[in-house]
Amino acid sequence: MTATAVRTAKGRKTKDPFADWRCQICATGHHGSCPGAIWLNQANGKRRLLLCQCPESGHPGLHCTECKNDQPDEVDPATWLCLDPYVCAGKLEMRRKHSRLWQMLQAVKSHSAIVRRARRLQVEDQLAQIDPTQDARVDQLTEQMFQLEQAKKAKARNPRPKPKPKTGSCECCGEPTRGGRFLPGHDAKLASALKGRVVSGDSKAFEEMKRRNWLNKLPAKYRDGV
C-alpha cells in the first residue's frame, strides 16, 4: 500500500492506508468469523492495532487478542489486550500445556534433535576415521531414541484415563468450577473490585487483599494501608 491520499467509507481524505481496513475473513465473505481486531507488525519494528471496518460483519465485542478474554473490565479498549499481562500470559501457558497438539510437537522436536545430533556425530566420526560402533556418544543417543520409541508405544497401548470431574465454587461469584478457586478470569475480576474499594477507603477490602497476598496489585501509595 502506498501513502497516497485515499477516501474512507465516511468520505474523508487521509494518507493512512489502513484507515478503512477490513480483515481477510470479511473479504472472503465469512463475516461471522471476523476477529474484530488484529496486530500488524510494521517495518519500523513497531506494532499497530487494526480494527476491522467492514459494515457487514457482526463484529465481536471487546476482547483480548492474545488469550480471548472478553470481560470488558479486564481488557484495555485502546490496545485490546488484558490489563494484567501476567494473568494473560498464565492463561496462554495453561492452554498450551493442556494442548495435545503442543505436546505432540514437543515430542517431535525432541526426537528430531536427537536424530540430527546422531547424524552429526556420525559424520564427525567418518571424517576422523573413528569406528562408529566404538563411539559412546552415538550409543547414548541411540539408547535415547530407543527409549522415546518405547515410551510412545507404551502410551499408545495404555491411553491416559480420563480424570474424574472435580467440583468447587468460585470465590468471586459462587458459581461451580472444575476444582479451582476461580472461574477463568474471575480472580482478576475480584482483585479489580477489591482494588476499587481500597482506593475509596475501605479498610476491610485492604485486609482481604492482604490475606490473599494481592498487595502488589495495588498502587504503591495504598500498599501500607488505608
Steps between C-alpha positions, in 0.01 A plus 500: 500500500618850424463813710296685237177661615201265504137564577353302790150360523394816686615717210801666663846502341799356680853380426459204732478183283328314785233760576227280345666163566300177478625159609559221250222293657243768417656535154414133433143549621526307830388796711391281792865405566631858500765538777411867548863611537853377427853624565710603197881481513632810324830554321632730777477216753187633669156339515170661414149392597264481202124493555290342225276766342280262298137620541357155420687317774349413834807627682573323829511715809813622673733207578869429551665414169743267683296288746148586368386634840170682436443655845464876422645610834812285448592610144649833391277645221797692355722194449257204512735329748444390860566766762694239700767354267601235756148352512488507119836323469392242759185418304699453180753278676228280654322471165825403330593237762156336478507495121566150364626657176763701694607186689532308174711778345731500803551123468574535128751778566679292763521199270617713206772665711637158602496377138681812375765470770554130428549572130744781578705274726505228237633747241766615748602137561530437128720807450714402798508134385349379828303178515137608578443179696773606744359852556320519835327824398321333211405206723349739754293681237384169355385394846309826543325449166408144603355623831294765321358241263417265787329780694295591191387138452415462870292816491311373195429167676396662828319827431474739789175444693255782508528695825209495736297821487592742773259740666546824685356848528638829373611731781387796291145412393430162662438322170624137472854442371697192396688485827669839486448799725383727218330484164730615215571871543301538821810529718595816311138616521496461880839669531375794293188536717702487823748749360219747429370465855847552647548817295168629634621439859358159590732348763324160489580473130864581578513223760345258252763583237770462764364157596505392135854641454375741231657821633726515195188565292438827687654838418815559706342763724225260616721200581565612862132526589205740473 
